[in-house]
């Protein structure tokens, strides 16, 4: 798909924009929604977040847009520096790019990216959302990291493989098809 640095950066940007919004929604509504509503007595997750004064991050409460922005920055950097280069190398180790059906090769890249990015972003999230008000303990951080991996991996695998990446790849093909037609 992407053939140069600018295209890879655009591909990562589109992917991360969609993925971060999906994960913030997943984390707040699906994983923690009931807890937030029970904690505040609110009848919706957004009301619970507003009652708390935002989302707990860095030991403070931030508005949702700030959480999305912070996670976007970390996710984009991780995708560009770790996810894309290593997932492509892992796929190339197991498949010959010239002999393998493009669907199989793209699937290998997606699976490798999920396998790399879930532990990386879960570790970052473990630091961001650590309950600092309880004091810091390395074992608690590691336990939170493993818990986040267990929550995030199934969601990441299925959402990336079946929804996000097909949409991003189609969007990317559409953008660059129009660009090539105008030449």
C-alpha positions in Angstrom: 0.0 0.0 0.0 2.1 3.0 1.1 5.3 3.2 -1.0 7.2 6.2 0.5 7.6 8.0 3.8 4.9 10.6 3.1 2.4 7.9 2.2 3.3 5.8 5.2 2.9 8.9 7.4 -0.5 9.6 5.9 -1.6 5.9 6.2 -0.5 6.0 9.9 -2.3 9.3 10.5 -5.6 8.0 9.1 -5.3 4.7 11.0 -4.4 6.4 14.3 -7.2 9.0 14.0 -9.8 6.2 13.7 -8.1 3.8 16.2 -7.7 6.3 19.0 -11.3 7.4 18.9 -12.4 3.7 18.8 -10.1 2.9 21.8 -11.2 5.9 23.9 -14.8 4.9 23.3 -14.1 1.3 24.0 -12.1 2.1 27.2 -14.6 4.6 28.6 -17.9 3.0 27.6 -17.4 -0.7 27.2 -14.6 -1.5 29.8 -15.2 1.2 32.4 -18.7 2.6 31.7 -20.5 0.6 34.4 -17.9 1.4 37.0 -18.0 5.1 36.2 -21.8 5.2 36.4 -21.9 3.2 39.6 -19.2 5.5 41.1 -21.1 8.7 40.4 -24.7 7.5 40.3 -25.1 8.9 36.8 -27.4 7.2 34.3 -25.0 7.6 31.4 -21.2 7.3 30.9 -20.8 10.9 29.6 -22.7 12.2 32.6 -20.5 10.1 34.9 -17.4 11.6 33.2 -18.8 15.1 33.5 -19.7 14.5 37.2 -16.1 13.4 37.9 -14.7 16.5 36.1 -13.3 14.5 33.2 -11.2 11.4 32.6 -8.5 10.5 35.2 -5.1 10.7 33.6 -1.7 11.7 35.0 -3.2 11.8 38.4 -5.7 14.6 37.4 -9.0 14.8 35.5 -8.9 15.9 31.9 -11.7 16.5 29.3 -12.2 13.7 26.8 -10.8 15.8 23.9 -7.5 16.1 25.9 -7.4 12.4 26.5 -7.9 11.8 22.7 -5.2 14.3 21.9 -2.6 12.7 24.3 -3.4 9.2 23.2 -3.2 10.3 19.5 0.3 11.7 20.0 1.6 8.6 21.7 -0.1 6.3 19.2 1.1 8.1 16.2 4.7 8.2 17.4 4.5 4.5 18.4 3.0 3.6 15.0 5.6 5.5 13.0 8.6 4.5 15.1 7.7 0.9 16.1 4.5 -0.4 14.6 4.9 0.1 10.9 8.6 -0.8 10.5 8.6 -3.8 12.7 5.3 -5.3 11.5 6.4 -5.1 7.9 9.7 -6.8 8.8 7.9 -9.5 10.7 5.5 -10.1 7.7 8.5 -10.2 5.3 10.2 -12.9 7.5 7.2 -15.2 7.1 6.0 -14.4 3.6 7.6 -13.6 0.3 6.1 -10.3 -0.7 6.3 -11.1 -4.4 4.8 -14.6 -4.2 2.2 -14.1 -1.5 -1.4 -13.0 -2.3 -1.7 -9.4 -1.2 -4.6 -10.1 1.1 -2.5 -12.6 3.0 0.4 -10.3 3.2 -1.7 -7.4 4.4 -3.4 -9.6 6.9 0.1 -10.6 8.2 1.0 -7.0 8.6 -2.2 -6.2 10.4 -1.7 -9.1 12.8 1.9 -8.2 13.4 1.0 -4.5 14.0 -1.6 -5.6 16.6 0.9 -7.9 18.2 3.3 -5.0 18.6 1.1 -2.0 19.2 -1.2 -3.6 21.9 1.6 -4.2 24.4 3.2 -0.8 23.6 0.1 1.3 23.9 -1.2 -0.7 26.9 2.1 0.0 28.6 1.7 3.7 27.9 -1.9 3.6 29.1 -0.8 1.8 32.2 1.4 4.9 33.0 -1.2 7.5 31.9 -4.1 6.0 33.9 -2.2 4.7 36.9 -3.9 5.4 40.2 -1.3 7.7 41.4 -3.5 8.8 44.4 -2.7 5.4 45.9 1.1 5.8 45.6 3.3 4.1 43.1 4.1 0.4 43.0 5.9 -1.2 40.1 3.9 -4.5 40.6 0.7 -2.6 40.3 1.9 -0.9 37.1 2.8 -4.3 35.6 -0.5 -5.9 36.7 -2.4 -2.9 35.2 -0.4 -3.4 32.0 -1.2 -7.1 31.7 -4.9 -6.3 32.4 -4.9 -3.7 29.7 -3.3 -6.1 27.2 -6.0 -8.7 28.0 -8.8 -6.1 27.5 -7.3 -4.5 24.4 -6.0 -7.4 22.4 -9.3 -9.0 21.4 -10.8 -5.6 20.5 -7.7 -4.6 18.6 -7.4 -7.8 16.7 -11.0 -7.9 15.5 -11.5 -4.2 15.0 -8.2 -3.8 13.0 -8.6 -6.9 11.0 -12.2 -6.6 10.0 -13.2 -2.9 10.3 -10.5 -0.3 10.7 -7.8 -1.5 8.3 -10.2 -2.4 5.5 -11.7 1.0 5.8 -8.3 2.8 6.0 -6.9 0.8 3.0 -10.0 1.6 0.9 -9.7 5.2 1.9 -6.0 5.2 1.1 -6.6 3.6 -2.3 -9.3 6.1 -3.1 -7.1 9.1 -2.2 -4.2 7.9 -4.3 -6.3 6.7 -7.2 -7.7 10.2 -7.6 -4.2 11.6 -7.3 -2.9 9.3 -10.0 -5.9 10.1 -12.3 -5.2 13.8 -12.1 -1.6 13.4 -13.4 
